[in-house]
Structures are given as C-alpha cells and as structure tokens.
C-alpha cells in the first residue's frame, strides 16, 4: 500500500504522518527544500524517518494514480525525473496569495503579503522601510508582525472589511483557539503603535520605476471608494493580500469535483475520484490548524487505517465552522472593479489591460476559453495563476452573469512548466529503485 | 429570392462560415450552439490555412478555393484576425523521407500549389535554428495562419449585422418534420421554425445527426499542442517534418505524431501535433507530450532549454474516408451537413461556407461538390 502525499505544509505533513502510522509506505513530494510549507517557513519541521521525503520536487503531470515528478531546484538544468505509482494520493497543494489589481499594482515594490512574509520569515529580508499592508483577512496581522520583526516600519494595516463581523462568531473563535493568536498579533501591532483601519484599502500605487506612494481610501461595504476620502501616503513598499487561491491543477487534472472553487471532499477527505484524497487549503481556506487536522484525517483514510482518527475528525468539524465564518467575514467586494482605470494591467504576464478585456468582451467573448484567446489574459508564464480568478470575476461583472466555464482557469494539464528537453527525456514508467 | 429561414447548429468556424455565406445570400439565419459561441474545436487549434499537407484530390481543390476566398472574405469582414502569410517549410532528415517529400511536391505543383524545392543551405537561411540534419526541404509560400477564435467571432458578427440571431447555450435536441421536410429544430427552449437546418457540429456532428434521425458517421480524433514561454524570434515559418502528410492521410495507428513548429504573434512557440483515437477522452497522456517534445527538439535543438508552459487539446472531426462532408442529407429534405474537416477546418471554412450556400440556393457551385456528398460509403447510416 503506497500513499503519495503531494505538498509538505501542515496538511501534507500531518497526512504523511498519519499514513505512515497506519502502516502504509509513504512518499512525500514537496516543492520546497525544507518541510513545513509557507506556514512553517524558516522553522523546518520534522518528518518521520519512515516517510520517503522528495524535497525540491514538483509533480508536473498526473495520469490517474501515476505521478510524474521532477526533482531539483526549479531553475536547475539537472533535475531528475521520477515516476511514482500510488495506491492512494493525498493532495495537500495549498494555496497562494490572491491579489486584486489596482492602478500601479504591477510596479516594483508592490508585494503579495505572502511573498513579503516569506522573505521576512525565510531569509530575514525586509521588503522596505516604510510599508503599508492592505487587503482582507486575519492573515494580514501575522504578515505585519513578521515585517515588524525584521525592522520594517509598518505605517498602517488596512482591512477592507470590518472585524465587527467576527463578533458574531465569538464561540467559533474561542473554540479553535484563534482569539489568543489574534490577540498576540494585535498586541505586537499595538506596542509599535501601528494603526489597524477597517473599511479602507490601498486603491492605487504610484511611482515611475518603483512604488514611492500609495493612495489609501475609505471603502463602502462593497469595496467601492467613498468619495473625498482618498489620501496619499509615501512608502517604499506595499504588501497586499486579498485572501487565497487554491492550487487546483492536480485536482482538476485528476478529475476531482470542485464546489465553489475548492476540491469537494467527504468527512474522510475523499474526493470524487477513487483513491484521491485532499486536505488543507485546496478544500477551503481555514488556516494551519484546520489543515493539519484535515491532513491527519485524509492520511489515515488514504492508508485505510483500521481506526478512524476521532480527535482529528472533531477538530476538522470545529475548524470548518471557523473557516465558514472566515469566508463570511472577509468577502472580496465587487466594488473593487471600480478601482481599475482603462490602462490598468489585469494580466501581468501578457500585459493585458482592463480596456483590452472590455474589447474582447465587446467582440462577444463570453467564456473563459474564448476570453483568453481573444485577449491573451492568462496565456503567459503564470498561466492565469495570478489573474485567472480576477479576469473571470471582472468579465462576469461586465457581462452581468458568471462565465459558464469559470473553473477553466484551473485547467493546466502541465501542472508546472518544464523544459522541452526534460519532456523529451521523461520516462513513462516508474523505476522501482527510486 | 427569399430563402426559407435557416438554422445553423454549431457555431465553430464551419458553422460560422456557413451562416455568414447564407446570410450574405439573403437568408434569415439563426445560429444555435449548446455551449458558448465558437468555443469547441475552433478554439483548440492553431489556425492553419494550409495547402502544403494536401496531395492532389478534392480536399486540395477545396483548400485552394478557400485560399483564394479568404483574403476577400477577411476584407469584407473588416476585422484584424492576425492573418499571417508566413509560408510553410517542410523538411526531411532522412533519404527516404526526402524522396517522398520531393515526389509529393512534384505531384502538387500541377494542381496550383506553389511548392519550391530549396537546398538545405537555403532552408537554414530561412530558419537559422533548424537542425543541421536536414537533407531536403520544400518551401510553400501559400501556407498561412489566422487566429481561429477571432475569425469565428468576426464571421458571427457579420451574421448578426445582417439581422441574423446568435443563440449560445441552446441545445438542438431533434427535428420536427412534416411530409419528410424539416419544419423546425427542437430545443430545450422550444421549437425554432425553419425550412433548412445545417449540422455543423464538428466532432459532435455524429451524435447531433443521430438526434435528428439521420445519422452520419463523423468521429473525433484527439489532438494536443504544446506551448512554450514567449521567446525572441526563433521560428519564422510553419515548419513541419516530412512525415506530416502520411499522418494526416492515415487512420490506422492509434497515435500519430507529425511535427509542426511555429511562432505566434505573442512570441510563444506552438508545437503540434498529435492524432489519437481515444473517443472524447481529454485526459493527459505523457507519452503523447513526450513524443511531441522529441520531434520538436529534433527539428530545433535550441528549443530543448525552453520552458513549456501549457498543453492544450481538442477533438478533430473526421469521416472514415478523411474527406469533409458538405451537402444535403438524402433522407430528409431541408437537412444539410457541413462537417468532417478534421484538422483543416479553419483553412477550409471559407470555401465550405460558399459551397454549401451555392448548393442550398441552387447556384452554380464553384467547385465539384460530388466528393463531399453525404451519400457516400462509410458516412451514411
């Protein structure tokens, strides 16, 4: 019985651990050099010695339960190919920052909150000396805290929604132990006298060859700008994060059913595809504790453990309530489309502007596939990982109805780029001496 | 003359070209598509307008007629569809392939194909990154490319401008007949009255014709294309290896690869293409991707270090004898088919729309329609 776990963050580590305890042969494939994922970056986690850990390894294609892997640093010309056959797969591929476009968001000095945090936690590098953090969700607080730790002056933290919604879920917060964590971050920000403003956001960034100032404005609940509230703040960097986008290409490649943009799973973490399980942020955004609990549940189900992990299952139920509260409290408001100017770049790889998208829509593009080909949005190096969701949302707002194939932006049969020469040399079958 | 109202089922490039030509002839046209407009096979190809891959015969006649028609048609549409007469370069790396290529080109020339034999040195002048292993090459200046999504949209926009109706998201579920004549197309949203129905559903034409009670045999063949990251100009023509012709004409092997390497306006390089009979299964096959990559690196060794960012695919419609099906259904008056163009639908669309319209209106056809008739072995029933 071989379980292959894809992703070495909290969900994947817990899944590998649970599966190996249940007696399965476990392979953990992770793209990072050290186990722990984004959450534990800078403090590598321990992996059970019985788990075969393939670090710096990416799954670039899936053919049923056969995984095609390249091992080695992403830019190395000497990555080695591996083909793994699994009896069960646990997808714990996580999520990356979601950023909504605004004028100037493509200037150097504008960072995703996650990237800024990774640089601070991983390398001890500060992205700037005077920084504004803007976006939505409790994740902004630990990001601001990690910036403070590397000596950055955080001028303000802007939450586009209102924390008041949290008051409706005090029991949920208390149950999952989040109150203490949030209070700790709030304490750090308070000690440094960093204002946290709600219903406010960075709606434009300015500068010639890098950001030198931002426009901050007050927002209505739908994120449209309140007239007369724009003010300019001098900065040398900005960190923005508007929630997270799950990394779905492997799940989509395997044919897993999605619901509301996430992988649909049952109480054991099983997806709609036999032998394929999912855990962590690909099943819904809920933070590291929930991800770890889901990983433990999915890992033990994948390994067909005789006893269900009752405690972890209970933690999953509790955590999911928190996750639902999180979604309810931190929507991404439709009024953000009003921040865009005609020449604001929406797809950065192909430099497609809001105006270019409008032209494609005017010409009759009404589905993702046509919109991509008619505007080139999402056809560049990142393959819509950054812009796909925004392009689909913006098009839906302009057309007045959702696109019929909005999930098509997640369809990437090549889950990560690889060199043509690597593809030409790839083995088709597993070598047993991995 | 006033024609009975026409319903075109299928809004890919073939349906769009038929609808455009019919509306230009004065017919009132409604286009139905079960999905978004032009989002099937037409959105999954390279946009080839080729004569280089066709030997003497009816498909070459149709291709040459289409090649003559496209410039004027695009002029009438008045929309930039990234037409690029970049020309094709077919190269052979073995003596046997070289002999076959030169013989093929010699057969094409009397038919009106501009097929110029060039030396390996001249081939390298045209394509500096080409493998030194080339022993023979033929330059086809007539080969061109356009952006298939843009051209489909432009054709449909012309239909709408002339008062036609476009109805995406409407599935045709059957025909209503009276005295063996079509009187309406049935849809989930009610009947659409008409005197003429055109089945232009590409690889899905078979199942749609069956739902219409007049089945024809049109089957899907899967094709996959690799896309690289954007590069500085590296490939100037459409470059094929010489076994391309063999793969198009044959229906035997389960997987055939015929290498086509070319650049797009965006700077990416497209690497096609595979032909595989797997029904409508669209799951990825690493074996297919590898075969494409091997052939492309064989033609252009410099591409080995280039990242591949995307693979996409679609389904080509083919009839058992690999000829398009354009004509009236002998079993049901008012039902017409325009399908089965395999991987050449973009190129063949202009002449297909014109031919179908001539047949429907009783005008003199501009080329012999007999080879494309519906009533032929393997297609009917």
Interface residues (C-beta under 8 A of the other chain):
Chain A: X61 X62 X63 X64 X68 X77 X253 X255 X350 X363 X364 X365 X366 X367 X369 X370 X373 X374 X376 X379 X380 X381 X383 X404 X405 X412 X413 X414 X417 X418 X419 X420 X421 X423 X424 X426 X428
Chain B: X35 X36 X37 X38 X39 X43 X147 X149 X150 X153 X156 X157 X168 X169 X226 X227 X228 X229 X230 X266 X268 X271 X283 X284 X285 X286 X287 X289 X290 X292 X293 X294 X296 X297 X303 X304 X305 X306 X307 X308 X309 X310 X311 X312 X313
